[in-house]
Amino acid sequence: MKTLKIFIFNTLILLFSSVILQIIGMFFNVYISNTIGEEAVGVFSLVMSVYMFGITLASAGINISATRVVSEELASNNEIGAKKAAQRCILFSLIFGFCASIIFFVFSDFITTHCLHGRISKNVIYLICIALPFIAMSSAVNGYFTAVRRVYKNAFSKFFEEFGKIVCTAILLKSFMPDGIDYACYALILADVISEVVSFIYLYILYKFDKRNSLMESRYKDLDSYNRRILRITIPVALTSYLRSGLSTVKQLIIPSSLQKSGMNSSNSLIAYGIVNGMAMPIIMFPVILVTSFSGLLVPEFSRFCVEKKYKKIKSTSTIILSCTFIFALLVAFFIFIFADQLSSIIYHKLEIAKYLRILSPLIVIMYLDVVIDSILKGLDAQVSVMAINVFDCIVSIAFIYFLVPILGFSGYIISIFISEVIDFSLSGYKLLSILKNLETV
């Protein structure tokens, strides 16, 4: 009962904070879109695709490793082991983040010329290099707080980060905007870098005081054993994440060029890309924050169920959570489909976005369920399978965009989104059903 209360408390904390942050973020994105224009939104979306690949390169697997290994140590009443595991995860995250920064620095010319079509300068890439180690270490600390069930500290950190980003962005956009798209992107990334660095410092202070005051010493394992366990999770997840994120980045980067091959000019292709990715999708994904609020907490809980061999609990909990998610997603899909005109007018003052909201609304059920399924699979030590499915999904999607979007035009891009989400959901769902079926025979 105490565990259930803690889970509900953490869910409510994440729910409340995530909803507020999502609302702030959505209106913040509206402010950015209205300030820099649709073409700049398209260029910035490309920059963010590269940025997200850098984040994956720096931190892939370390959050899951921290959550899983610390949770397993706590489930075995080995609290000093949880401390040592967290310290190892932070060290590995620093190493991975620093290596990612070096890679981005060395290939800055290639990235700006071939990936970003020469629309921005290398200075933006250099800013990303500064942020990556801090983002990686924040990911490890976040995993630790999730494992020890003190996610409210993660929530405080995110509030702190978002507030800093908004303030810095407003100031920097006002300073740099007259100089065009390149400087607008520079201002947006610089604001993000400043907020990430300050957020990590704040989060690390919380971590230092938390582990000093809350964890008591118990049994101890040698550091090599923690290294092996952390790397056993981190390396396979990282490798598949790199492949998946690289493919995902390629997919995002070839969309404008494929649209140009269909007959659109450069500016119109970036505008169309910006409307779907930078305007319609944020509305579609806004309510998912209610799902992700508790889905992230499922990883340590299902890890504990596995360690304690509570297989019936795994099946019953999965059924309840997926049923509730399905009902919620269905209601959201109907709401967005019916009120697409009003949402488009109120948020962006542009009715043309309503068309894409209605087209994409059927995907909501699939996308929201997939978020929960992936979290359950990661808790059941199937994180490599999750990433392998994502890789396969990206390969199919890239092939479709590269060969058919030039023929079908923008409608082909919309179809590619549907294909990607359906493949991901179907394979992830099949994997979860297979695992649950095998647990019945144990």
Secondary structure, DSSP 8 states (H G I E B T S, - for coil): -HHHHHHHHHHHHHHHHHHHHHHHHHHHHHHHHHHH-HHHHHHHHHHHHHHHHHHHHHHTTHHHHHHHHHHHHHHTT-HHHHHHHHHHHHHHHHHHHHHHHHHHHHTHHHIIIIISTT-S-HHHHHHHHHHHHHHHHHHHHHHHHHHTT-THHHHHHHHHHHHHHHHHHHHHHHHHGGG-HHHHHHHHHHHHHHHHHHHHHHHHHHHHHHHHHH--------HHHHHHHHHHHHHHHHHHHHHHHHHHHHHHHHHHHHHHHTT--HHHHHHHHHHIIIIIHHHHHGGGHHHHHHHHHHHHHHHHHHHTT-HHHHHHHHHHHHHHHHHHHHHHHHHHHHTHHHHHHHHHS-THHHHHHHHHTTHHHHHHHHHHHHHHHHHTT-HHHHHHHHHHHHHHHHHHHHHHHHHHTHHHHHHHHHHHHHHHHHHHHHHHHHHHHHHHT-
